[in-house]
Amino acid sequence: MDDLGKIHQFIIHAFGKDFTFNVETIVMSWIIMALLICFGYFAARKKSIFPGPLQVVGELFVTQLFGLAEDALDKEMARKYGPLVCSLFLFLLLCNSFGIIPVCEEPTKDLNTPIAFGIMGFVIAHYAGIKTKGIKGYLAEYLEPFFIMLPLNIIGELAKVVSISFRLFGNIMGGAIIILVVSHLTYSVLLPPFLNMFFGFFVGTIQAFVFTMLTVVYISVQVK
């Protein structure tokens, strides 16, 4: 229970300010990125008509996620944003499930990670909207249905970042707290391993999928 809320940090003093870095989040994120790079390399290294296990798994993810992107966007837009959809889902899937491994922590348990991805999706969606509709058409939508709705429309767009980020953070952090409390009460005998698998695989997969699909929907709303 002493680990609840404990974050390992290091602070750099520069330009008269303190820059704080969460060590576990950075290390775990880089490990996950390395794993995904290795997976992509070995899955695509020897492509064959008779694929190996890694190629099968890779093609399954790509086919399904590109299909979902085409449903929300058109085929041309799906080709452009399909790699983003695949990368985002796989990264979040591993992030949410990484706590299953002993001594490892979920990067999405740190609020900075979900907010960073929320901001990334926000920027990409609005960039796509400006590129598709032009700056005039993009700005005109904030005046609909009446110009007095401008402040509410702006708040509504900014609220999407908060909503999508805190949903992911809340579910992952909530699961970690439940596992920690139950482990303390039962001395980690029977129930915690099942809870760990449940929150790591099931809830983690659902939340990665929801976050990814909401990002795609936000892009779709801006370009249509």
TORVOTOR-388887 format. One line per field, with one value per residue: residue number from 1; residue in one letter; x negated, y negated, z of N, C-alpha, C in turn. Coordinates in steps of 0.02 Angstrom, whole numbers. Layout:
<atoms>
resi <- (NUM ...)
resn <- (a ...)
n.east <- (X ...)
n.north <- (Y ...)
n.up <- (Z ...)
ca.east <- (X ...)
ca.north <- (Y ...)
ca.up <- (Z ...)
c.east <- (X ...)
c.north <- (Y ...)
c.up <- (Z ...)
</atoms>
This chain:
<atoms>
resi <- (1 2 3 4 5 6 7 8 9 10 11 12 13 14 15 16 17 18 19 20 21 22 23 24 25 26 27 28 29 30 31 32 33 34 35 36 37 38 39 40 41 42 43 44 45 46 47 48 49 50 51 52 53 54 55 56 57 58 59 60 61 62 63 64 65 66 67 68 69 70 71 72 73 74 75 76 77 78 79 80 81 82 83 84 85 86 87 88 89 90 91 92 93 94 95 96 97 98 99 100 101 102 103 104 105 106 107 108 109 110 111 112 113 114 115 116 117 118 119 120 121 122 123 124 125 126 127 128 129 130 131 132 133 134 135 136 137 138 139 140 141 142 143 144 145 146 147 148 149 150 151 152 153 154 155 156 157 158 159 160 161 162 163 164 165 166 167 168 169 170 171 172 173 174 175 176 177 178 179 180 181 182 183 184 185 186 187 188 189 190 191 192 193 194 195 196 197 198 199 200 201 202 203 204 205 206 207 208 209 210 211 212 213 214 215 216 217 218 219 220 221 222 223 224)
resn <- (m d d l g k i h q f i i h a f g k d f t f n v e t i v m s w i i m a l l i c f g y f a a r k k s i f p g p l q v v g e l f v t q l f g l a e d a l d k e m a r k y g p l v c s l f l f l l l c n s f g i i p v c e e p t k d l n t p i a f g i m g f v i a h y a g i k t k g i k g y l a e y l e p f f i m l p l n i i g e l a k v v s i s f r l f g n i m g g a i i i l v v s h l t y s v l l p p f l n m f f g f f v g t i q a f v f t m l t v v y i s v q v k)
n.east <- (-41 -106 -158 -60 -17 -147 -279 -420 -536 -641 -721 -762 -853 -840 -857 -804 -694 -606 -609 -515 -526 -446 -511 -478 -372 -433 -535 -461 -381 -476 -525 -411 -395 -511 -484 -374 -433 -524 -432 -363 -470 -513 -393 -373 -486 -512 -406 -275 -175 -131 -113 -209 -188 -204 -185 -53 15 -20 38 171 201 175 264 392 395 371 487 584 546 577 715 751 689 656 586 469 432 417 303 211 221 226 103 77 188 166 40 68 166 98 -9 58 124 19 -32 74 80 -40 -65 -40 -155 -275 -352 -339 -258 -107 -116 -7 50 0 53 1 -30 97 152 59 77 210 202 123 211 311 242 207 335 392 301 321 452 437 356 440 561 520 463 563 686 668 660 786 874 872 957 1082 1242 1271 1183 1160 1136 1004 908 955 940 802 763 823 744 618 651 657 526 500 600 573 445 451 540 469 359 425 486 374 293 387 407 278 272 375 323 208 260 341 242 169 262 288 166 106 143 247 353 298 209 305 380 281 257 383 401 287 286 423 497 394 378 505 509 401 450 567 513 435 534 615 526 515 648 656 569 642 759 708 666 777)
n.north <- (61 -56 -94 -156 -288 -329 -399 -384 -505 -618 -775 -911 -1058 -1198 -1344 -1426 -1356 -1210 -1050 -910 -735 -582 -435 -294 -296 -346 -250 -129 -162 -175 -45 23 -36 12 149 152 105 209 313 270 272 409 469 423 455 574 590 692 799 905 873 845 862 731 646 677 629 493 457 480 382 265 279 281 158 64 87 39 -94 -129 -118 -226 -332 -379 -273 -332 -423 -329 -259 -356 -384 -260 -193 -269 -234 -95 -97 -174 -97 26 -19 -75 39 122 37 29 159 190 194 321 394 435 311 213 65 -16 -132 -214 -235 -346 -509 -597 -526 -480 -610 -667 -588 -619 -756 -744 -675 -774 -880 -820 -789 -918 -976 -896 -934 -1070 -1057 -987 -1062 -1192 -1348 -1445 -1375 -1287 -1372 -1429 -1333 -1343 -1443 -1398 -1341 -1476 -1631 -1664 -1547 -1519 -1522 -1408 -1306 -1303 -1267 -1142 -1071 -1073 -1004 -874 -826 -819 -728 -606 -578 -571 -468 -353 -359 -353 -225 -137 -177 -159 -19 23 -24 49 180 167 137 252 349 316 342 478 537 565 694 773 705 580 613 652 535 452 506 484 341 307 375 384 261 173 196 160 23 -27 -5 -86 -215 -228 -217 -328 -430 -412 -440 -575 -630 -597 -674 -801 -804 -786)
n.up <- (0 22 -97 -167 -265 -272 -361 -460 -493 -586 -581 -681 -680 -772 -870 -773 -727 -665 -732 -732 -738 -759 -714 -726 -817 -934 -957 -970 -1080 -1182 -1185 -1230 -1356 -1417 -1418 -1506 -1623 -1647 -1663 -1780 -1870 -1875 -1911 -2040 -2106 -2181 -2287 -2347 -2453 -2383 -2232 -2081 -1900 -1840 -1949 -1979 -1865 -1873 -1998 -1968 -1870 -1947 -2056 -1994 -1922 -2022 -2095 -2004 -2003 -2134 -2131 -2050 -2113 -2285 -2417 -2466 -2364 -2264 -2304 -2279 -2141 -2084 -2042 -1926 -1846 -1826 -1760 -1646 -1580 -1554 -1475 -1363 -1321 -1276 -1179 -1086 -1044 -988 -854 -810 -815 -695 -591 -686 -749 -802 -932 -962 -842 -792 -799 -892 -1008 -1071 -1092 -1178 -1294 -1316 -1348 -1462 -1550 -1558 -1621 -1744 -1796 -1813 -1897 -2010 -2037 -2072 -2185 -2270 -2281 -2295 -2225 -2206 -2218 -2113 -1998 -2007 -1962 -1825 -1798 -1811 -1750 -1740 -1724 -1594 -1531 -1535 -1421 -1348 -1442 -1457 -1327 -1323 -1416 -1353 -1239 -1283 -1281 -1143 -1105 -1177 -1133 -990 -975 -1018 -929 -803 -804 -813 -703 -601 -607 -569 -438 -377 -390 -312 -184 -158 -163 -51 49 36 40 -80 -128 -205 -279 -334 -449 -547 -556 -605 -732 -786 -784 -853 -981 -1031 -994 -1027 -1166 -1214 -1179 -1253 -1381 -1380 -1359 -1476 -1578 -1547 -1576 -1714 -1749 -1712 -1807 -1921 -1903 -1921 -2054 -2130)
ca.east <- (0 -149 -174 -3 -29 -219 -305 -491 -547 -702 -707 -817 -849 -865 -824 -768 -634 -615 -577 -506 -517 -426 -559 -446 -333 -479 -569 -412 -360 -529 -526 -354 -411 -561 -449 -333 -479 -548 -376 -352 -526 -513 -332 -376 -553 -507 -336 -265 -106 -117 -143 -225 -143 -208 -154 19 38 -27 88 236 209 177 326 450 392 381 558 620 531 615 785 760 665 657 526 410 413 395 233 169 222 225 44 87 236 132 -13 98 199 49 -46 101 138 -37 -36 126 70 -109 -66 -35 -224 -301 -397 -324 -203 -73 -128 56 69 -23 99 -34 -27 161 161 16 110 270 181 101 271 343 204 213 403 405 259 356 511 415 330 495 612 492 466 627 738 655 680 857 911 876 1010 1146 1292 1271 1116 1154 1117 931 874 975 910 731 759 840 687 566 675 643 461 508 643 541 385 468 573 417 321 467 494 311 274 436 391 216 288 414 277 163 298 360 181 151 310 286 96 88 148 285 392 261 188 362 394 227 271 445 390 233 304 491 509 342 394 565 492 359 494 611 472 417 593 635 480 536 712 642 543 698 803 676 656 840)
ca.north <- (0 -115 -114 -190 -359 -343 -407 -397 -561 -657 -845 -948 -1130 -1231 -1407 -1452 -1317 -1139 -1004 -847 -678 -521 -385 -232 -307 -352 -186 -80 -183 -158 28 42 -57 59 212 144 101 277 352 250 293 481 489 405 470 627 596 751 820 949 832 872 838 659 614 686 582 426 446 478 315 215 286 262 87 26 92 -7 -162 -141 -128 -293 -379 -346 -232 -375 -446 -271 -246 -408 -381 -191 -178 -300 -194 -33 -111 -198 -42 74 -50 -79 107 144 -8 47 228 200 205 393 417 413 253 166 20 -39 -204 -251 -249 -415 -551 -632 -486 -489 -679 -677 -558 -658 -816 -723 -663 -839 -918 -786 -797 -986 -986 -864 -976 -1130 -1037 -964 -1114 -1259 -1384 -1479 -1326 -1260 -1421 -1443 -1283 -1363 -1493 -1365 -1369 -1549 -1654 -1667 -1480 -1512 -1499 -1340 -1260 -1297 -1227 -1074 -1039 -1063 -953 -808 -805 -800 -669 -546 -565 -551 -402 -303 -363 -331 -152 -103 -191 -126 52 31 -36 108 237 154 143 321 387 301 373 552 557 587 767 803 660 529 633 650 464 425 528 452 270 300 397 367 189 139 201 119 -48 -44 -8 -144 -275 -230 -231 -397 -472 -407 -475 -647 -648 -592 -731 -861 -803 -777)
ca.up <- (0 23 -166 -198 -279 -271 -428 -462 -537 -581 -597 -713 -672 -833 -890 -716 -713 -648 -778 -697 -782 -725 -739 -746 -879 -990 -970 -995 -1147 -1229 -1192 -1273 -1425 -1442 -1431 -1566 -1680 -1659 -1690 -1849 -1911 -1885 -1945 -2111 -2134 -2231 -2307 -2389 -2464 -2327 -2180 -2016 -1847 -1830 -2006 -1972 -1814 -1900 -2050 -1935 -1842 -2000 -2095 -1955 -1904 -2084 -2111 -1961 -2026 -2196 -2113 -2022 -2164 -2350 -2429 -2474 -2297 -2225 -2321 -2248 -2068 -2062 -2000 -1860 -1809 -1805 -1712 -1585 -1545 -1529 -1421 -1304 -1298 -1235 -1120 -1038 -1021 -967 -782 -797 -804 -630 -586 -739 -737 -862 -945 -963 -773 -784 -837 -946 -1070 -1106 -1115 -1237 -1351 -1329 -1384 -1528 -1590 -1568 -1672 -1809 -1820 -1836 -1957 -2066 -2053 -2107 -2250 -2312 -2292 -2301 -2162 -2200 -2204 -2046 -1947 -2012 -1924 -1755 -1793 -1823 -1797 -1733 -1706 -1521 -1508 -1543 -1359 -1330 -1491 -1440 -1265 -1341 -1448 -1303 -1191 -1310 -1258 -1073 -1100 -1202 -1092 -922 -979 -1019 -866 -748 -805 -799 -634 -558 -604 -530 -367 -354 -384 -255 -122 -148 -149 18 94 30 41 -149 -131 -259 -320 -372 -517 -593 -567 -647 -800 -809 -799 -901 -1049 -1053 -988 -1065 -1237 -1228 -1174 -1311 -1440 -1373 -1370 -1547 -1618 -1536 -1614 -1784 -1756 -1710 -1873 -1969 -1894 -1946 -2126 -2166)
c.east <- (-42 -166 -119 -18 -103 -245 -379 -505 -619 -688 -770 -804 -880 -823 -781 -704 -652 -575 -576 -491 -499 -466 -524 -407 -378 -511 -521 -389 -412 -536 -470 -367 -462 -530 -408 -376 -505 -493 -364 -408 -523 -450 -336 -441 -550 -434 -328 -191 -83 -150 -159 -180 -144 -175 -78 48 35 26 158 250 218 243 387 451 399 454 600 608 569 688 798 740 675 591 463 385 389 323 186 164 224 163 48 133 203 81 16 129 148 9 -5 117 81 -44 13 114 3 -114 -60 -104 -249 -353 -386 -262 -172 -88 -64 84 45 20 66 -29 40 173 120 48 176 255 159 161 308 308 212 283 415 360 293 417 492 392 387 543 583 503 533 683 730 678 755 898 918 931 1079 1176 1297 1202 1105 1134 1041 897 891 944 836 722 774 782 631 586 662 576 465 546 605 480 403 505 521 379 362 475 431 289 322 423 329 230 327 368 232 199 316 299 161 198 306 216 75 92 182 315 351 236 245 382 343 238 332 432 335 254 372 503 457 355 454 548 447 402 538 572 455 477 619 590 499 601 701 613 599 745 773 672 721 888)
c.north <- (-63 -139 -153 -265 -378 -344 -423 -451 -585 -726 -877 -1022 -1162 -1292 -1436 -1415 -1245 -1096 -935 -791 -617 -462 -323 -240 -310 -285 -135 -97 -164 -83 52 23 -9 126 208 139 170 320 335 274 368 505 476 424 521 638 653 763 867 918 871 841 762 621 619 636 511 411 442 409 263 218 261 187 43 29 45 -80 -178 -151 -199 -347 -346 -309 -275 -400 -389 -253 -295 -400 -310 -173 -209 -258 -130 -46 -132 -140 6 45 -53 -10 133 101 15 116 240 214 278 422 392 357 202 125 -1 -114 -245 -262 -318 -460 -586 -593 -492 -560 -693 -648 -593 -721 -800 -712 -727 -877 -887 -796 -867 -1005 -956 -905 -1038 -1112 -1018 -1021 -1183 -1297 -1418 -1430 -1296 -1308 -1435 -1394 -1302 -1416 -1464 -1341 -1445 -1570 -1657 -1600 -1469 -1489 -1427 -1288 -1249 -1254 -1154 -1036 -1024 -1009 -883 -782 -781 -735 -606 -528 -539 -484 -347 -301 -335 -256 -115 -115 -158 -52 65 23 24 167 228 163 216 364 377 339 449 580 590 662 791 752 610 551 631 578 433 443 492 380 261 317 371 292 151 139 158 45 -70 -51 -70 -208 -283 -248 -302 -445 -471 -445 -551 -671 -648 -651 -794 -863 -797 -834)
c.up <- (0 -47 -199 -205 -280 -342 -424 -515 -532 -610 -626 -705 -734 -848 -834 -697 -696 -698 -745 -746 -739 -754 -765 -810 -939 -1008 -1000 -1066 -1199 -1239 -1239 -1345 -1456 -1460 -1496 -1629 -1698 -1690 -1763 -1895 -1926 -1920 -2020 -2144 -2190 -2249 -2357 -2399 -2409 -2265 -2117 -1963 -1838 -1888 -2002 -1923 -1840 -1953 -2020 -1906 -1897 -2039 -2056 -1940 -1966 -2105 -2069 -1982 -2090 -2182 -2088 -2073 -2232 -2361 -2435 -2406 -2254 -2241 -2288 -2172 -2040 -2020 -1930 -1817 -1783 -1750 -1645 -1545 -1515 -1471 -1358 -1277 -1254 -1172 -1066 -1008 -988 -892 -763 -782 -737 -638 -642 -721 -803 -874 -945 -893 -752 -828 -896 -1012 -1105 -1131 -1177 -1299 -1368 -1368 -1455 -1574 -1606 -1624 -1741 -1838 -1848 -1895 -2018 -2086 -2092 -2178 -2297 -2330 -2308 -2236 -2153 -2182 -2134 -1992 -1948 -1970 -1850 -1744 -1803 -1757 -1794 -1708 -1630 -1491 -1512 -1478 -1341 -1378 -1476 -1378 -1279 -1373 -1397 -1253 -1217 -1286 -1185 -1066 -1120 -1159 -1024 -922 -976 -953 -808 -746 -787 -726 -585 -551 -562 -456 -338 -343 -322 -189 -107 -131 -76 66 93 29 -26 -158 -195 -306 -362 -440 -568 -608 -614 -720 -828 -829 -852 -972 -1071 -1052 -1029 -1140 -1256 -1228 -1232 -1373 -1438 -1388 -1445 -1590 -1608 -1573 -1688 -1796 -1755 -1776 -1924 -1964 -1925 -2023 -2165 -2152)
</atoms>
